[in-house]
Amino acid sequence: MAQYNFAPLAILLISISEMVPLLSQLFLGILGDFQENRVKHALCIAKIKILLYAILTVFLVLSPFSLVSVIMIVIINLISDTLSYLSAYMMNALYISVIKDNLHDAMGFRQSLMRVVRIVANLAGAFLINVISIQTISLINTLTFVIAFLGLYVIRHTLYEVEKRIEMSHTALSFKKYFQHLKQSLAVLLRLKDTVILLFLTTSMIAILDVSPRLIALRFIQQTLAQLSIGQLLAMLSIIISCGAILGNMTSSNLFKNIRFTHLLVFCEISLLALITSILCQAYIVIFMTSFISSTIIGILSPRLQAAVFAHIPSDKMGTVGSALSTVDILAPSLLSLLALSIASGVSVQLALIFLYLILIALIFCQW
């Protein structure tokens, strides 16, 4: 895309099309809770996504790549991602009903699988974009949605039976009902006081780990470490954090199932304090070690917390609660990154790291 003069605009439009569905998750979660005939709707959404990407593939084959092509891609991505989130929150109660006896195991497997798929997809995308055409990539995208539809179609009868058993809202969604349902769902979540505190602490630590690579980039921007450029350093760090999270997700329900939440939180807080110290001291080996340890512990905590939450949430409120948690997971790291990077850019990286120190110390006091 770099050879096209509209490349900056294209990148902006694509970024917006990816952010809008993310930011609309809370609305989509509530909308999902009010849906009836969810399996039929999910199958319908899967068919719509296949049709959308088939249309896009034909369009890209028949016309030269231009700004119009980008706009077409953006619109279809926006619609597809929005429908995907709606389908996910709509089906959330059904899937949790199926796996409720092994909720912790299933949550850990799901999170680790999603991370692996994301890594493979990013690596494959980075490789394929240089060796095959955008039309072929669009066709591959279409085929992945066909496979997803077939998987859902195969298990539809099981899901129909589950759908008959779960509790769901049978009233039409209105402006008043929207806020009433949101209030009721959050009230149910807030009754799980200890779990909410653990969620707050874990989300805060995820946000600190998330902002650390950006601060590392600013701290080491003019240095080469052990023959590694800053780009290579950040790429290695990203791989290490992802591997740690996957390991944590996979071992959460077996190897570390007997370790208490509070102990894991303390270990993670100590590891993050060591990470910040290593960034200040420019000790890149310690940065790698503490990043891996922190991401592993967070990977252990995440499925446990999700299982603890959804085990106590009524099925007619799971979409709203799930979308609310996802929204917080997006906003908390983004806001902390914005604040820390503003301090780092406006004053100094050292002050931004001290700011993170203070947050971690405050979290330790909150825990005890």
N, C-alpha and C positions, 0 to 999 in steps of 0.2 A: 504493500500500500504506500510505501515511502515515496515511490516515484510519482504519485498523483498529487496535484497541488491542493486537493481537498482533504489530504490525509489528516491534518490537525482537527478539522471539523468532524471527520469520520470517527476519530478516536473519542472526541467529546460526545458525539451522539451515541456511540456504542456504550460508553461509560454510563451515560444517563439511562439508557435502556436497561442496563444491568442493575442500577441503583433503585429505580422506581419500584420494581416488584419487591425488593428487599425492604424498602421503607413502608410499603403498603401491607406488610405481612399481618399486622394486627387486625386490620379490616378484613383481610382474607380469612384469618382464623375464625373470626366471629361469623362471617358469611358461611364458612364451612360447617359450623355448629348448627346452623339453621337448615341445612340441606336434608331432604329425604331422598330415598332411592339413590343412595350414595354410590353403590357399585355401578349402576347404570350410568350415572353422571361421570364417574371416573373413566369408564370405558369410552364414553362419548368424548371426553376431553382428550384421551389418548388418540382417538381417531382424528380429532381436529388438529392435533399437533402433527400427525403424519401428513395430513392434507396440506397444512401450512408450509411445511418444509419441502413437500413434493412440488408445490407451486413455486417456491423460492428456487428450487433446483432447476425447474424448467425455465424460469425467468432468467437465471444466470447463464444457462446454456444458450438461450436464444438472443441475448442482448449483450453488448460489450460492457465491461465493468466501468461504472461511472458513479457519480454522486447519487443518482436515482437508485442504483443497486444497493448502495450503502443504506439509504433511507428504507428500502424494502427489507433489508436484513434487520435493521433496527426495529421496525414495526413488528415483524414476525417474531423476533427474539423477545420483544416486550410482551406481546400477547402470549407466547408460549411459556415464558417464565412465570407470568402472572397466573396462568391456568395451572401450571405445575404446582405452585404454592397452594392454590385453592384445593387442588386434588389431594395434595399431601395432608393438609389440615382436615379436610373432609373425611379422609380415610384413616386418620390417626387413631380414632377410637376403635375402629375395626381391627387394625393391626395389633394394638395393645391388648385387646380382648383375646386375640389368638395366642399371643406370647406371654400372657399375664403370669403363668406359672414359672416362667424363666425370664422374667423381665430384665433383671440385671445382666444376665448372659447375653440376651438379645440386644440390649442397648449397647453393650460393649462391642459386640460383633458388628452391629450396624454402623457405629461411629468409626471403627477401624476400617471397615470395608469402604465407607464413603471417602475416607482420607486416601486410601490406596487408589481408588478409582480416580479421585481428583488429581493425584500425582501422575498416574499413568496417562490420564487425559491431557494434562498440561505438557508432559514430555512428548506424547504422540503428536499433539497439536503443533508444538514448536518444531518437531521434525517434519511432519507432513506438509506444513505450510510452505516449505522450501522445495518439496519434491513433487507435489501433486497440485492440481488446480483447485481454485475455490469452488468450482462446480462439483468436483469429485468429493470435496469435504462436505458440501451441502448434501450430497447423495448419501454419504456415510452417516451423516446426522439423521437423515430420514430413516435409514435402515435401523439405527439404534432405537428410534421411537417405535418402529414396527416390532422389534424384539420385545420392547417393554410392554407394548399392547398385547402381544401373544402371551407373555408371562402372566399378565393380569387376567386375560381371557381364560387361560387354563385353570386358574384357581377361583374363577368367578362363583361357582356353585357353593364352595366353602364359605366365601365371603357373603353370599346371599343369606346363608344360614346364620352367620354371625350377626349380620345386620338386623335380622329379626329379633335377636336377643338383647341388643344394646339399647340403652335409654337415649332418646334424642328429642330435640324440640320439634313440636308439630305446629308451631305458630309461624306466621309470616314475619319476616324481618322488617322492622320499621325504624325510623330515626330514634324514637323513644326506646324501642326494644334493644337497639344496638347498645346504647349507653347503660341500660338496665342490665343486660347480659354481661357486658364488660365489668360492671361494678360487682355483680354476683360472682363472676369467675375469679376476679382478683381477691374478693373476700374469702373464697374457698382456699385460694393459694396462701393468703396471708395468715390463715388459721394454722398453717403448718409452720409455726414460728421458727423452730430450730432449723428446719430445712431451708427456709427463706434466708436466715442468717448465713448458713453454709453456702447457699447460692450466691449471696452478695460477696462473701469472702473469695469464693472461687472465681467469680466473674471479674473481680478486681485484680486478682493475680493473673488471670488470662490477659487482661488489658495491659498489665505491666510487662508481661512476656511479649505481647504483641508489639508494643512500642519499642522494645529494646533493639531490634535490628536497625530501626531508623536512627536511633541515637548512636549506635555503633558506626553507622555510615558517616555521621557527622564527626564523630570522635576520631575515626581513622581515615578520613577522606584524603589526606595528603600523605598517607604512609603505605608502604608495601610490607606485608608481614609474611615472612618465610616464603618468599617468592609468590605470594598470593596478592592479586589486586583486590581492591575493595569489592568489586563485583563478584569475584570468585569467593571471597570471604563470606559475603551475604548469601550466595548460592549454597555454600556448604552449610551455613547456619540454618537456612531454610530446610535443607534436607535433614539435618540433625534434629531440629524441632519436630518435623513431621514424623520421623522415625520414633522419636521418644513418645509422641502422642499415640501413635499406632501401637507401640509396645504396651503403653499404659492401658489403652482400651482393651487389648487382647488379654491382659493378665488381671484386669480389675476384679473379675468374679471368681478367680481361682487362687493364684499365688498370693494376692494381697487382700483377700476378702476378709481376713480376720484383723487387719490393722484398722484402728479406729479413725474416724473422720478427723478428729482433732489432732491426732498424731501426724496424719498425712499433711494437714494444713501447716503444722509447725515445720515439718521437713521442707515443704514447698517455700514457705516464707524465708527460712534460713538459706535455701538454695538461691532464691531471688535476691536476697541481700548480698550473697556472695557474687552473683552475676553482676549486680550494679557496681560492686567494689572492683571486680575484674575489668569492667569497662573503664572505670576511673583510672585504674592502674595499667590499662592497656595490656592485660595478660590474656592473649587470645585463646590459649589452650584451656585456661580456666573458664573463659566465656563459653567455649564449646561444651565443656563438661557440665557446667551449671545450667546451661540452656537445655541440654538433654535430660538432666535430672528433673528440672522444673516441668518440662513438657510431659515427661513420663508420669509424674505425680498428678498433674492436671488431667492427663489421660485416664488415670485410675479413678479420679474423683468424679469426672463428668458423667459416665454411665450410672454410677451409684446414685448420684443426685437426681438424674432424670428418672431412674426407677423409683426412687423415694417419692418424687413428686407425683408421677402418673399413677402410682399404686393407690393414691388417695384422692384423685380428681375424678368426679363423675364424668361419664362418657359424653354427656351433652355439653360439657365445658372444656373438653380436651383441646379442641382446635384453638380456642381463645387463649388458654393458658400456654399451650405450646408456642403460639405465635408471639405472645407477650414475652416469653423467655428468649425466643430468637431475636426479637427486636432489641431487648436489653443486651444480648450477646453482641449485636452489631453496634449499637450506639455507645456502650461503655468504652470499648477499645478505641473507637473513633474519637470520642470526646477527650479521653485521656491523651491520645496521640496528638490531637490538636493543641491541647494545653502544654504538654511536655515539649513538643517541637516549637511552639511559640516561644517558650522560655529559652530553649536551646538556640534558636535563631536570633532572638532579640537580645539575649543576655550572654549565656554561655551554656555549653553542654554539661559542664560540671554542676551548674545550678539546677539544671533539669534533672540530673541524676540524684542530687540531694533531695529534690522535690519527690522523686519516687521513693527514696529512703523514708521520708516522712510519712508517705502514704502507707508503706509496709509496716512501719512502727504503729501507725494508727490502726491498721488491720489486726495486728497482734493484740492491742488493747481491746478492740471490739470482740475478739475471740474469747478473751478471758474475762 
